[in-house]
Amino acid sequence: MRSIPLDLLPPSTRRFVASVLERKRVIVAFVLAVTVIAAAVSLTLPSWYRAQATVLPPAEGNDAFGIMSGLIQSAALNKVGMTTTSTASDIYAEILQSRTLREDLVRTFRLDTLYKRKGMERNLAELSQHVRIKIGPTGLLAVQVEDRDPRRAADMANRLVDE
């Protein structure tokens, strides 16, 4: 590989290359120090595990009651100027995000002692940072739970789906 003579470079580029070459030891030492610090920090941080459960909500019912209740709800909302396009996936996602289910998780898995928070509100706030409910384009619900214990993360995700 041939190097380009500095004389062929524009003056501003020549000054930049010259200043980098003058400080190459400092630059290399800085990059190595940052690399070592980043490696040390990443090795000392605790591991987090993510468990995911996927749910396929039941299809919209074909029974007469389901169709009639949907029409009544839609008509009532249209009269007050509101329309709804909620699907079964949307309803299940709202249920999975309900306070009742979240409180059950806090009590069942004793998350108050794990998170070291006082009061249900603070524990629920901490839990909400570790639980995600996503609806995919096909209507599948993905329940993701992060925890430091892989078994507890899986158990929490399964508990949400079971409920």
C-alpha positions as CSV (number, residue, x, y, z in Angstrom):
1,M,0.0,0.0,0.0
2,R,1.4,3.3,-1.0
3,S,1.1,6.4,1.2
4,I,0.1,9.7,-0.3
5,P,2.8,12.4,0.0
6,L,1.7,15.2,2.3
7,D,2.7,17.7,-0.3
8,L,-0.3,16.7,-2.5
9,L,-2.8,17.3,0.2
10,P,-4.6,20.6,0.7
11,P,-3.0,22.8,3.5
12,S,-5.8,22.4,6.0
13,T,-5.7,18.6,5.6
14,R,-1.9,18.7,5.9
15,R,-2.1,20.5,9.2
16,F,-4.7,18.0,10.5
17,V,-2.6,15.0,9.5
18,A,0.5,16.5,11.0
19,S,-1.1,17.3,14.3
20,V,-2.6,13.8,14.5
21,L,0.9,12.3,13.8
22,E,2.4,14.5,16.4
23,R,-0.1,13.2,19.0
24,K,-0.3,9.6,17.9
25,R,1.0,8.2,21.2
26,V,-1.5,10.2,23.2
27,I,-4.4,9.2,20.9
28,V,-3.4,5.5,21.0
29,A,-3.1,5.6,24.8
30,F,-6.5,7.3,25.1
31,V,-8.2,4.7,22.9
32,L,-6.6,1.9,24.8
33,A,-7.6,3.4,28.1
34,V,-11.2,3.8,27.0
35,T,-11.3,0.3,25.7
36,V,-10.0,-1.2,29.0
37,I,-12.4,0.9,31.1
38,A,-15.3,-0.1,28.9
39,A,-14.4,-3.8,29.1
40,A,-14.0,-3.6,32.9
41,V,-17.4,-1.9,33.3
42,S,-19.2,-4.4,31.0
43,L,-17.7,-7.3,32.9
44,T,-18.7,-6.0,36.3
45,L,-22.3,-5.1,35.4
46,P,-24.9,-7.7,36.3
47,S,-26.5,-9.7,33.4
48,W,-30.1,-9.0,32.4
49,Y,-32.2,-11.7,30.7
50,R,-35.3,-11.2,28.6
51,A,-38.1,-13.7,28.4
52,Q,-40.7,-13.4,25.7
53,A,-44.1,-15.1,25.4
54,T,-46.2,-14.8,22.3
55,V,-50.0,-14.8,22.4
56,L,-52.4,-15.3,19.6
57,P,-55.7,-13.7,20.7
58,P,-58.8,-15.5,19.6
59,A,-60.3,-14.4,16.4
60,E,-63.2,-12.0,16.4
61,G,-66.2,-14.1,17.3
62,N,-68.7,-15.2,14.7
63,D,-71.4,-15.7,17.2
64,A,-74.5,-13.5,17.1
65,F,-73.9,-12.0,20.5
66,G,-70.4,-11.0,19.6
67,I,-71.5,-9.4,16.4
68,M,-74.5,-7.6,18.0
69,S,-72.4,-6.3,20.9
70,G,-69.8,-5.0,18.5
71,L,-72.5,-3.2,16.4
72,I,-74.1,-1.7,19.5
73,Q,-70.7,-0.5,20.8
74,S,-69.8,0.9,17.5
75,A,-73.1,2.7,17.0
76,A,-73.0,4.1,20.5
77,L,-69.5,5.5,20.0
78,N,-70.4,6.9,16.6
79,K,-73.3,8.8,18.1
80,V,-71.0,10.7,20.5
81,G,-68.5,11.4,17.7
82,M,-66.0,8.7,18.7
83,T,-65.1,5.7,16.5
84,T,-63.3,2.6,17.6
85,T,-61.2,0.2,15.7
86,S,-60.0,-1.9,18.6
87,T,-59.2,-5.5,17.8
88,A,-58.9,-8.5,20.1
89,S,-55.2,-7.9,20.3
90,D,-55.7,-4.3,21.5
91,I,-58.0,-5.5,24.2
92,Y,-55.7,-8.3,25.3
93,A,-52.8,-5.7,25.4
94,E,-54.8,-3.4,27.6
95,I,-55.6,-6.3,29.9
96,L,-51.9,-7.3,30.1
97,Q,-51.0,-3.7,31.1
98,S,-53.7,-3.5,33.8
99,R,-52.8,-2.6,37.3
100,T,-54.4,-5.7,38.7
101,L,-52.1,-8.0,36.8
102,R,-49.1,-5.9,37.6
103,E,-49.9,-5.9,41.3
104,D,-50.3,-9.7,41.1
105,L,-46.8,-9.9,39.7
106,V,-45.3,-7.7,42.4
107,R,-47.0,-9.8,45.1
108,T,-46.3,-13.3,43.6
109,F,-42.7,-12.7,42.8
110,R,-42.0,-10.5,45.9
111,L,-40.7,-7.7,43.7
112,D,-40.9,-5.2,46.5
113,T,-37.9,-7.0,48.2
114,L,-36.1,-7.4,44.9
115,Y,-36.6,-3.8,43.7
116,K,-36.1,-2.4,47.3
117,R,-38.9,0.1,46.8
118,K,-41.4,1.1,49.4
119,G,-45.0,1.3,48.3
120,M,-46.9,-0.4,45.5
121,E,-46.7,2.7,43.2
122,R,-42.9,2.7,43.2
123,N,-42.8,-1.1,42.6
124,L,-45.2,-0.8,39.7
125,A,-43.2,2.1,38.2
126,E,-40.1,-0.1,38.4
127,L,-41.9,-3.1,37.0
128,S,-43.2,-1.1,34.1
129,Q,-39.6,-0.4,33.0
130,H,-39.0,-4.2,32.7
131,V,-42.3,-5.3,31.0
132,R,-43.2,-4.6,27.4
133,I,-46.3,-5.5,25.5
134,K,-46.1,-5.2,21.8
135,I,-48.7,-5.9,19.1
136,G,-47.2,-7.2,15.9
137,P,-48.5,-6.4,12.4
138,T,-50.3,-9.8,12.3
139,G,-52.0,-9.2,15.6
140,L,-49.7,-11.4,17.7
141,L,-49.0,-10.1,21.2
142,A,-45.4,-10.3,22.4
143,V,-45.0,-10.1,26.2
144,Q,-41.4,-9.3,27.1
145,V,-40.1,-9.3,30.7
146,E,-36.5,-8.4,31.7
147,D,-35.0,-9.6,34.9
148,R,-31.6,-10.5,36.3
149,D,-32.7,-14.1,36.9
150,P,-33.6,-15.9,33.6
151,R,-36.0,-18.3,35.3
152,R,-37.9,-15.5,37.1
153,A,-38.2,-13.5,33.8
154,A,-39.7,-16.6,32.1
155,D,-42.0,-17.2,35.0
156,M,-43.2,-13.6,35.0
157,A,-43.9,-13.6,31.3
158,N,-45.8,-16.9,31.6
159,R,-47.8,-15.6,34.6
160,L,-48.9,-12.6,32.6
161,V,-50.0,-14.8,29.7
162,D,-51.7,-17.3,32.0
163,E,-53.7,-14.6,33.7
